[in-house]
Amino acid sequence: MEAYKVFKALGCKWRVEIVKKIAKNKNICLCELQKEFPLDVSTLSRHISMLKKVGIIVEERQGTSKILSISSRKVMELIKQAEKF
């Protein structure tokens, strides 16, 4: 993945918070994220779509549930380093 695409995807406060929440829980159902964030469903879905498109998060279907997880722990290292900067 091209670095600028990763940085662009992480260039939004909400997307960074979504990544942190998923990483904290290791796997989380999309329905749980909807309860956690004060965003309407379509806005949350767009943020998640962008994160999936660049490969930061992955989605697995389990029945009717969509389970989200972080594709690599390196993204959390990147976020932590950026917060120190």
C-alpha positions in Angstrom: 0.0 0.0 0.0 1.2 3.5 -0.8 2.0 5.5 2.3 0.1 8.6 1.3 -3.1 6.5 1.1 -2.6 5.2 4.7 -1.9 8.7 6.0 -4.9 10.1 4.1 -7.1 7.4 5.7 -5.8 8.2 9.1 -6.1 11.9 8.5 -9.6 12.0 10.1 -10.1 12.1 13.9 -13.0 9.7 13.6 -11.1 7.1 11.6 -8.3 7.1 14.1 -10.7 6.7 16.9 -12.4 3.8 15.1 -9.1 2.1 14.5 -8.2 2.5 18.2 -11.5 1.1 19.3 -11.2 -2.0 17.0 -7.6 -2.5 18.2 -8.5 -2.3 21.8 -11.2 -5.0 21.4 -9.2 -7.1 18.8 -12.4 -7.9 17.1 -15.6 -5.9 17.3 -19.0 -6.1 15.6 -20.0 -3.2 13.5 -23.2 -3.0 15.6 -21.0 -2.3 18.7 -19.2 0.5 16.9 -22.5 2.1 16.0 -23.3 2.3 19.7 -19.9 3.8 20.6 -19.7 6.7 18.1 -22.1 9.7 17.8 -22.2 9.3 14.0 -25.1 8.3 11.8 -24.8 4.8 10.3 -24.0 6.0 6.8 -21.1 8.2 8.0 -19.7 5.4 10.1 -20.0 3.1 7.1 -18.1 5.5 4.9 -15.3 5.8 7.4 -15.0 2.0 7.7 -15.1 1.6 4.0 -12.1 3.9 3.6 -10.2 2.0 6.3 -11.0 -1.3 4.6 -10.1 0.1 1.1 -6.5 0.9 2.2 -6.2 -2.4 4.2 -6.1 -1.0 7.7 -9.0 -3.0 8.9 -10.6 -6.2 7.6 -14.2 -7.4 7.8 -15.4 -10.9 8.3 -19.0 -11.9 8.1 -20.4 -14.1 10.8 -24.0 -14.8 10.0 -25.6 -11.4 9.8 -22.8 -9.7 11.8 -19.8 -7.9 10.4 -16.8 -8.4 12.6 -14.0 -5.9 12.2 -10.3 -6.3 13.1 -7.0 -4.6 12.5 -5.0 -6.1 9.6 -1.7 -5.3 11.3 -0.6 -4.1 14.7 1.8 -1.8 12.9 -0.9 0.6 12.3 -1.3 1.1 16.0 2.5 1.7 16.3 2.1 4.4 13.6 -0.7 6.1 15.5 1.2 6.0 18.8 4.3 7.5 17.1 2.2 10.2 15.5 0.6 11.1 18.9 4.1 11.5 20.4 5.2 13.7 17.5 
